[in-house]
Amino acid sequence: MRTPKHDLPEAVAKRIPIYYRYFKLLETDGIERIKSEQLAKLVAIPSATIRRDFSYIGDLGRSGYGYEVSHLIQIFSTVLKADILTKMAVIGVGNLGRALIENNFRRNDNLQISCAFDTNPALVGQTLNGVPIYAIDQLVTVIPAAGITTAISTVPSEASQGSAEQLIDAGITSILNFAPTRLQVPRHINVRYLDLTAELQTLLLFEE
Ligand code: ATP
């Protein structure tokens, strides 16, 4: 298997979790092998795209034989680090932050929000769904002590650059940012944006 992470096109990287999810469903249904045409129908992605995507990862199936479900799960879970518990911090415990903490990826054993931070003194010291809420100045002690390198930011847009800098100072290297504001970060910091308004606007753009 190659180590694809850095040369993986964005679109392929976005489909890999989808493939992983479907292979897990097939495993639950007791299906051991699936032909590429059946897989294409199931995930609603053309088989040529699937073949091309899989070729970035390695040699995942023989033509005419199909894909072996357990083998593919093993490969995708390695690529996605699905076997490893990733603990995360939430910064900004407003409506969105609270909803994320309440849900806490309960269907994914490997993803866990384990601490939260907010500037609001009324929230600091509280525990939400078992997750402690700390003050911002505790970032530099709590984050390294917990060995956390991933944060989800749900602070208001105007605060997102400043809080990203505080997160980075505390040792965070990956940020999922719910604010649309583009962050200015050093090259080694990994940032993704989840802008629900922009997604909806794109959706509506295609509405007849
Ligand atoms: P949401 O966007 O989640 O619905 P909201 O409307 O409840 O949020 P916002 O004003 O967007 O509230 O703030 C979200 C949370 O971020 C609040 O709890 C607020 O105290 C917190 N917050 C604001 N600035 C910062 C900051 N610089 N660092 C950490 N938390 C912050």
py3Dmol code that shows the C-alpha trace and the ligand (Angstrom):
import py3Dmol

protein = """\
ATOM      1  CA  MET A   1       0.000   0.000   0.000  1.00  0.00           C
ATOM      2  CA  ARG A   2       1.255   3.452  -0.840  1.00  0.00           C
ATOM      3  CA  THR A   3       1.167   6.334   1.619  1.00  0.00           C
ATOM      4  CA  PRO A   4      -1.147   8.559  -0.361  1.00  0.00           C
ATOM      5  CA  LYS A   5      -2.094  11.345   2.043  1.00  0.00           C
ATOM      6  CA  HIS A   6      -0.188  14.222   0.508  1.00  0.00           C
ATOM      7  CA  ASP A   7      -0.668  13.540  -3.169  1.00  0.00           C
ATOM      8  CA  LEU A   8      -4.297  12.505  -2.830  1.00  0.00           C
ATOM      9  CA  PRO A   9      -6.612  14.786  -4.840  1.00  0.00           C
ATOM     10  CA  GLU A  10      -9.237  16.569  -2.748  1.00  0.00           C
ATOM     11  CA  ALA A  11     -12.164  14.862  -4.492  1.00  0.00           C
ATOM     12  CA  VAL A  12     -10.666  11.413  -3.894  1.00  0.00           C
ATOM     13  CA  ALA A  13      -9.945  12.220  -0.241  1.00  0.00           C
ATOM     14  CA  LYS A  14     -13.600  13.167   0.173  1.00  0.00           C
ATOM     15  CA  ARG A  15     -14.870   9.894  -1.328  1.00  0.00           C
ATOM     16  CA  ILE A  16     -12.664   7.581   0.756  1.00  0.00           C
ATOM     17  CA  PRO A  17     -14.794   7.927   3.922  1.00  0.00           C
ATOM     18  CA  ILE A  18     -17.865   7.126   1.771  1.00  0.00           C
ATOM     19  CA  TYR A  19     -16.289   3.906   0.480  1.00  0.00           C
ATOM     20  CA  TYR A  20     -15.222   2.978   3.998  1.00  0.00           C
ATOM     21  CA  ARG A  21     -18.740   3.513   5.316  1.00  0.00           C
ATOM     22  CA  TYR A  22     -20.291   1.349   2.602  1.00  0.00           C
ATOM     23  CA  PHE A  23     -17.775  -1.462   3.063  1.00  0.00           C
ATOM     24  CA  LYS A  24     -18.605  -1.446   6.775  1.00  0.00           C
ATOM     25  CA  LEU A  25     -22.304  -1.718   5.899  1.00  0.00           C
ATOM     26  CA  LEU A  26     -21.561  -4.638   3.575  1.00  0.00           C
ATOM     27  CA  GLU A  27     -19.647  -6.335   6.387  1.00  0.00           C
ATOM     28  CA  THR A  28     -22.625  -5.840   8.727  1.00  0.00           C
ATOM     29  CA  ASP A  29     -24.822  -7.480   6.096  1.00  0.00           C
ATOM     30  CA  GLY A  30     -22.452 -10.443   5.956  1.00  0.00           C
ATOM     31  CA  ILE A  31     -21.295  -9.734   2.396  1.00  0.00           C
ATOM     32  CA  GLU A  32     -17.723 -10.869   1.811  1.00  0.00           C
ATOM     33  CA  ARG A  33     -17.113  -9.748  -1.743  1.00  0.00           C
ATOM     34  CA  ILE A  34     -18.621  -7.226  -4.135  1.00  0.00           C
ATOM     35  CA  LYS A  35     -18.220  -6.762  -7.887  1.00  0.00           C
ATOM     36  CA  SER A  36     -17.143  -3.321  -8.988  1.00  0.00           C
ATOM     37  CA  GLU A  37     -20.403  -2.674 -10.910  1.00  0.00           C
ATOM     38  CA  GLN A  38     -22.469  -3.544  -7.829  1.00  0.00           C
ATOM     39  CA  LEU A  39     -20.337  -1.290  -5.669  1.00  0.00           C
ATOM     40  CA  ALA A  40     -20.741   1.552  -8.184  1.00  0.00           C
ATOM     41  CA  LYS A  41     -24.519   1.193  -7.993  1.00  0.00           C
ATOM     42  CA  LEU A  42     -24.506   1.025  -4.218  1.00  0.00           C
ATOM     43  CA  VAL A  43     -22.398   4.127  -3.626  1.00  0.00           C
ATOM     44  CA  ALA A  44     -23.766   5.954  -6.701  1.00  0.00           C
ATOM     45  CA  ILE A  45     -20.277   6.660  -8.040  1.00  0.00           C
ATOM     46  CA  PRO A  46     -19.242   5.496 -11.563  1.00  0.00           C
ATOM     47  CA  SER A  47     -17.083   2.358 -11.510  1.00  0.00           C
ATOM     48  CA  ALA A  48     -14.327   4.095 -13.514  1.00  0.00           C
ATOM     49  CA  THR A  49     -14.110   6.750 -10.793  1.00  0.00           C
ATOM     50  CA  ILE A  50     -13.991   4.076  -8.099  1.00  0.00           C
ATOM     51  CA  ARG A  51     -11.212   2.217  -9.905  1.00  0.00           C
ATOM     52  CA  ARG A  52      -9.228   5.435 -10.333  1.00  0.00           C
ATOM     53  CA  ASP A  53      -9.770   6.412  -6.676  1.00  0.00           C
ATOM     54  CA  PHE A  54      -8.695   2.972  -5.463  1.00  0.00           C
ATOM     55  CA  SER A  55      -5.557   3.095  -7.646  1.00  0.00           C
ATOM     56  CA  TYR A  56      -4.298   5.969  -5.503  1.00  0.00           C
ATOM     57  CA  ILE A  57      -4.322   3.670  -2.502  1.00  0.00           C
ATOM     58  CA  GLY A  58      -2.909   0.546  -4.090  1.00  0.00           C
ATOM     59  CA  ASP A  59      -3.928  -2.661  -5.807  1.00  0.00           C
ATOM     60  CA  LEU A  60      -7.259  -3.268  -4.100  1.00  0.00           C
ATOM     61  CA  GLY A  61      -9.023  -5.799  -6.289  1.00  0.00           C
ATOM     62  CA  ARG A  62      -8.630  -8.182  -9.197  1.00  0.00           C
ATOM     63  CA  SER A  63     -10.682  -7.564 -12.317  1.00  0.00           C
ATOM     64  CA  GLY A  64     -13.582  -9.951 -12.615  1.00  0.00           C
ATOM     65  CA  TYR A  65     -13.221 -11.035  -8.989  1.00  0.00           C
ATOM     66  CA  GLY A  66     -14.462  -7.912  -7.266  1.00  0.00           C
ATOM     67  CA  TYR A  67     -13.411  -6.395  -3.994  1.00  0.00           C
ATOM     68  CA  GLU A  68     -12.938  -8.373  -0.824  1.00  0.00           C
ATOM     69  CA  VAL A  69     -14.864  -6.502   1.862  1.00  0.00           C
ATOM     70  CA  SER A  70     -12.668  -7.314   4.883  1.00  0.00           C
ATOM     71  CA  HIS A  71      -9.480  -6.475   2.975  1.00  0.00           C
ATOM     72  CA  LEU A  72     -10.848  -3.126   1.810  1.00  0.00           C
ATOM     73  CA  ILE A  73     -12.059  -2.267   5.318  1.00  0.00           C
ATOM     74  CA  GLN A  74      -8.592  -2.983   6.672  1.00  0.00           C
ATOM     75  CA  ILE A  75      -6.946  -0.765   4.054  1.00  0.00           C
ATOM     76  CA  PHE A  76      -9.384   2.124   4.345  1.00  0.00           C
ATOM     77  CA  SER A  77      -9.358   2.055   8.120  1.00  0.00           C
ATOM     78  CA  THR A  78      -5.554   2.399   8.043  1.00  0.00           C
ATOM     79  CA  VAL A  79      -5.736   5.280   5.575  1.00  0.00           C
ATOM     80  CA  LEU A  80      -8.467   6.997   7.612  1.00  0.00           C
ATOM     81  CA  LYS A  81      -6.858   6.184  10.982  1.00  0.00           C
ATOM     82  CA  ALA A  82     -10.198   4.636  11.896  1.00  0.00           C
ATOM     83  CA  ASP A  83      -8.539   2.147  14.247  1.00  0.00           C
ATOM     84  CA  ILE A  84      -7.000   4.863  16.369  1.00  0.00           C
ATOM     85  CA  LEU A  85      -8.885   6.957  18.900  1.00  0.00           C
ATOM     86  CA  THR A  86      -8.639  10.633  17.950  1.00  0.00           C
ATOM     87  CA  LYS A  87      -9.409  12.917  20.855  1.00  0.00           C
ATOM     88  CA  MET A  88     -10.484  16.425  19.934  1.00  0.00           C
ATOM     89  CA  ALA A  89     -11.109  19.797  21.523  1.00  0.00           C
ATOM     90  CA  VAL A  90     -14.030  22.094  20.751  1.00  0.00           C
ATOM     91  CA  ILE A  91     -13.418  25.815  20.927  1.00  0.00           C
ATOM     92  CA  GLY A  92     -16.570  27.916  21.285  1.00  0.00           C
ATOM     93  CA  VAL A  93     -19.442  26.297  23.173  1.00  0.00           C
ATOM     94  CA  GLY A  94     -22.321  28.210  21.569  1.00  0.00           C
ATOM     95  CA  ASN A  95     -25.299  26.521  19.929  1.00  0.00           C
ATOM     96  CA  LEU A  96     -23.160  24.712  17.387  1.00  0.00           C
ATOM     97  CA  GLY A  97     -20.379  23.717  19.762  1.00  0.00           C
ATOM     98  CA  ARG A  98     -22.941  22.453  22.245  1.00  0.00           C
ATOM     99  CA  ALA A  99     -24.711  20.367  19.580  1.00  0.00           C
ATOM    100  CA  LEU A 100     -21.422  18.781  18.554  1.00  0.00           C
ATOM    101  CA  ILE A 101     -20.537  17.974  22.166  1.00  0.00           C
ATOM    102  CA  GLU A 102     -24.007  16.540  22.824  1.00  0.00           C
ATOM    103  CA  ASN A 103     -23.706  14.306  19.786  1.00  0.00           C
ATOM    104  CA  ASN A 104     -20.005  13.586  20.266  1.00  0.00           C
ATOM    105  CA  PHE A 105     -19.719  11.332  17.193  1.00  0.00           C
ATOM    106  CA  ARG A 106     -21.550   8.627  19.087  1.00  0.00           C
ATOM    107  CA  ARG A 107     -21.616   6.357  16.035  1.00  0.00           C
ATOM    108  CA  ASN A 108     -17.849   6.577  15.572  1.00  0.00           C
ATOM    109  CA  ASP A 109     -15.821   4.824  18.241  1.00  0.00           C
ATOM    110  CA  ASN A 110     -12.616   6.446  17.067  1.00  0.00           C
ATOM    111  CA  LEU A 111     -13.670  10.104  17.270  1.00  0.00           C
ATOM    112  CA  GLN A 112     -14.157  11.741  20.629  1.00  0.00           C
ATOM    113  CA  ILE A 113     -14.481  15.328  21.829  1.00  0.00           C
ATOM    114  CA  SER A 114     -12.762  15.210  25.186  1.00  0.00           C
ATOM    115  CA  CYS A 115     -12.538  18.864  26.198  1.00  0.00           C
ATOM    116  CA  ALA A 116     -13.953  22.276  25.295  1.00  0.00           C
ATOM    117  CA  PHE A 117     -12.919  25.900  25.703  1.00  0.00           C
ATOM    118  CA  ASP A 118     -14.830  29.155  25.808  1.00  0.00           C
ATOM    119  CA  THR A 119     -14.283  32.790  26.747  1.00  0.00           C
ATOM    120  CA  ASN A 120     -17.624  32.998  28.542  1.00  0.00           C
ATOM    121  CA  PRO A 121     -16.959  32.728  32.303  1.00  0.00           C
ATOM    122  CA  ALA A 122     -20.507  31.450  32.827  1.00  0.00           C
ATOM    123  CA  LEU A 123     -19.617  28.305  30.845  1.00  0.00           C
ATOM    124  CA  VAL A 124     -16.152  27.685  32.247  1.00  0.00           C
ATOM    125  CA  GLY A 125     -16.116  24.946  34.850  1.00  0.00           C
ATOM    126  CA  GLN A 126     -19.283  23.320  33.517  1.00  0.00           C
ATOM    127  CA  THR A 127     -19.425  19.814  32.095  1.00  0.00           C
ATOM    128  CA  LEU A 128     -21.522  19.043  29.059  1.00  0.00           C
ATOM    129  CA  ASN A 129     -22.240  15.417  28.170  1.00  0.00           C
ATOM    130  CA  GLY A 130     -19.188  14.515  30.246  1.00  0.00           C
ATOM    131  CA  VAL A 131     -16.974  17.042  28.442  1.00  0.00           C
ATOM    132  CA  PRO A 132     -15.332  19.667  30.678  1.00  0.00           C
ATOM    133  CA  ILE A 133     -15.384  23.304  29.537  1.00  0.00           C
ATOM    134  CA  TYR A 134     -12.189  25.209  30.259  1.00  0.00           C
ATOM    135  CA  ALA A 135     -11.134  28.840  30.045  1.00  0.00           C
ATOM    136  CA  ILE A 136      -9.057  29.897  27.047  1.00  0.00           C
ATOM    137  CA  ASP A 137      -5.923  30.473  29.116  1.00  0.00           C
ATOM    138  CA  GLN A 138      -6.033  26.786  30.062  1.00  0.00           C
ATOM    139  CA  LEU A 139      -5.491  25.751  26.413  1.00  0.00           C
ATOM    140  CA  VAL A 140      -1.713  25.675  26.764  1.00  0.00           C
ATOM    141  CA  THR A 141      -1.826  23.273  29.686  1.00  0.00           C
ATOM    142  CA  VAL A 142      -4.871  21.101  28.916  1.00  0.00           C
ATOM    143  CA  ILE A 143      -4.177  20.455  25.217  1.00  0.00           C
ATOM    144  CA  PRO A 144      -0.589  19.164  25.559  1.00  0.00           C
ATOM    145  CA  ALA A 145      -1.453  17.201  28.723  1.00  0.00           C
ATOM    146  CA  ALA A 146      -4.294  15.436  26.898  1.00  0.00           C
ATOM    147  CA  GLY A 147      -2.116  14.842  23.822  1.00  0.00           C
ATOM    148  CA  ILE A 148      -4.724  16.487  21.616  1.00  0.00           C
ATOM    149  CA  THR A 149      -3.718  17.774  18.170  1.00  0.00           C
ATOM    150  CA  THR A 150      -7.155  18.247  16.571  1.00  0.00           C
ATOM    151  CA  ALA A 151      -9.657  21.016  17.287  1.00  0.00           C
ATOM    152  CA  ILE A 152     -13.104  21.949  16.058  1.00  0.00           C
ATOM    153  CA  SER A 153     -13.658  25.693  16.056  1.00  0.00           C
ATOM    154  CA  THR A 154     -17.171  27.071  16.384  1.00  0.00           C
ATOM    155  CA  VAL A 155     -16.265  30.565  17.560  1.00  0.00           C
ATOM    156  CA  PRO A 156     -17.800  33.554  15.756  1.00  0.00           C
ATOM    157  CA  SER A 157     -16.065  34.514  12.469  1.00  0.00           C
ATOM    158  CA  GLU A 158     -14.392  37.578  13.907  1.00  0.00           C
ATOM    159  CA  ALA A 159     -12.765  35.466  16.631  1.00  0.00           C
ATOM    160  CA  SER A 160     -11.640  32.560  14.437  1.00  0.00           C
ATOM    161  CA  GLN A 161      -8.149  33.852  13.458  1.00  0.00           C
ATOM    162  CA  GLY A 162      -7.248  34.784  17.019  1.00  0.00           C
ATOM    163  CA  SER A 163      -8.488  31.540  18.468  1.00  0.00           C
ATOM    164  CA  ALA A 164      -6.716  29.530  15.735  1.00  0.00           C
ATOM    165  CA  GLU A 165      -3.454  31.189  16.813  1.00  0.00           C
ATOM    166  CA  GLN A 166      -4.134  30.251  20.438  1.00  0.00           C
ATOM    167  CA  LEU A 167      -4.895  26.671  19.389  1.00  0.00           C
ATOM    168  CA  ILE A 168      -1.659  26.456  17.384  1.00  0.00           C
ATOM    169  CA  ASP A 169       0.340  27.858  20.306  1.00  0.00           C
ATOM    170  CA  ALA A 170      -1.123  25.102  22.462  1.00  0.00           C
ATOM    171  CA  GLY A 171       0.022  22.400  19.996  1.00  0.00           C
ATOM    172  CA  ILE A 172      -3.000  21.921  17.752  1.00  0.00           C
ATOM    173  CA  THR A 173      -2.020  20.967  14.199  1.00  0.00           C
ATOM    174  CA  SER A 174      -5.432  20.213  12.617  1.00  0.00           C
ATOM    175  CA  ILE A 175      -8.426  22.567  12.750  1.00  0.00           C
ATOM    176  CA  LEU A 176     -11.942  22.039  11.469  1.00  0.00           C
ATOM    177  CA  ASN A 177     -13.284  25.563  11.160  1.00  0.00           C
ATOM    178  CA  PHE A 178     -17.010  26.243  11.092  1.00  0.00           C
ATOM    179  CA  ALA A 179     -16.438  29.928  10.336  1.00  0.00           C
ATOM    180  CA  PRO A 180     -16.043  30.821   6.645  1.00  0.00           C
ATOM    181  CA  THR A 181     -13.138  33.175   7.381  1.00  0.00           C
ATOM    182  CA  ARG A 182      -9.941  31.841   5.791  1.00  0.00           C
ATOM    183  CA  LEU A 183      -7.301  31.316   8.424  1.00  0.00           C
ATOM    184  CA  GLN A 184      -3.710  32.510   8.053  1.00  0.00           C
ATOM    185  CA  VAL A 185      -1.737  29.604   9.468  1.00  0.00           C
ATOM    186  CA  PRO A 186       1.769  28.145   9.101  1.00  0.00           C
ATOM    187  CA  ARG A 187       2.181  25.580   6.317  1.00  0.00           C
ATOM    188  CA  HIS A 188       2.332  22.575   8.624  1.00  0.00           C
ATOM    189  CA  ILE A 189      -1.136  23.338  10.029  1.00  0.00           C
ATOM    190  CA  ASN A 190      -3.977  21.410   8.462  1.00  0.00           C
ATOM    191  CA  VAL A 191      -7.255  23.372   8.157  1.00  0.00           C
ATOM    192  CA  ARG A 192     -10.612  22.414   6.695  1.00  0.00           C
ATOM    193  CA  TYR A 193     -13.684  24.610   6.512  1.00  0.00           C
ATOM    194  CA  LEU A 194     -17.257  23.553   7.013  1.00  0.00           C
ATOM    195  CA  ASP A 195     -19.321  26.523   5.933  1.00  0.00           C
ATOM    196  CA  LEU A 196     -22.956  25.457   6.095  1.00  0.00           C
ATOM    197  CA  THR A 197     -24.243  28.694   4.561  1.00  0.00           C
ATOM    198  CA  ALA A 198     -21.937  28.369   1.548  1.00  0.00           C
ATOM    199  CA  GLU A 199     -22.972  24.720   1.128  1.00  0.00           C
ATOM    200  CA  LEU A 200     -26.637  25.723   1.136  1.00  0.00           C
ATOM    201  CA  GLN A 201     -26.024  28.571  -1.293  1.00  0.00           C
ATOM    202  CA  THR A 202     -24.291  26.109  -3.635  1.00  0.00           C
ATOM    203  CA  LEU A 203     -27.222  23.730  -3.255  1.00  0.00           C
ATOM    204  CA  LEU A 204     -29.722  26.465  -4.077  1.00  0.00           C
ATOM    205  CA  LEU A 205     -27.630  27.580  -7.055  1.00  0.00           C
ATOM    206  CA  PHE A 206     -28.624  24.336  -8.762  1.00  0.00           C
ATOM    207  CA  GLU A 207     -32.316  24.680  -7.892  1.00  0.00           C
ATOM    208  CA  GLU A 208     -34.472  25.226 -10.958  1.00  0.00           C
TER     209      GLU A 208
END
"""
ligand_1 = """\
31
ATP
P -23.373 29.350 17.238
O -22.667 29.986 16.076
O -22.629 28.177 17.762
O -24.820 29.112 17.071
P -23.971 31.330 19.263
O -24.876 32.191 18.476
O -24.528 30.545 20.383
O -23.122 30.380 18.402
P -21.555 32.877 19.044
O -21.589 34.330 19.341
O -21.442 32.453 17.609
O -22.778 32.225 19.790
O -20.356 32.256 19.869
C -20.134 30.881 19.963
C -19.395 30.593 21.249
O -18.032 31.008 21.091
C -19.926 31.341 22.460
O -20.109 30.429 23.533
C -18.847 32.363 22.798
O -18.744 32.613 24.169
C -17.595 31.662 22.273
N -16.499 32.544 21.910
C -16.531 33.780 21.397
N -15.299 34.253 21.166
C -14.457 33.271 21.541
C -13.025 33.105 21.540
N -12.227 34.057 21.099
N -12.512 31.956 22.006
C -13.318 30.980 22.472
N -14.664 31.051 22.497
C -15.209 32.180 22.040
"""
view = py3Dmol.view(width=600, height=400)
view.addModel(protein, "pdb")
view.setStyle({"model": 0}, {"cartoon": {"style": "trace"}})
view.addModel(ligand_1, "xyz")
view.setStyle({"model": 1}, {"stick": {}})
view.zoomTo()
view.show()
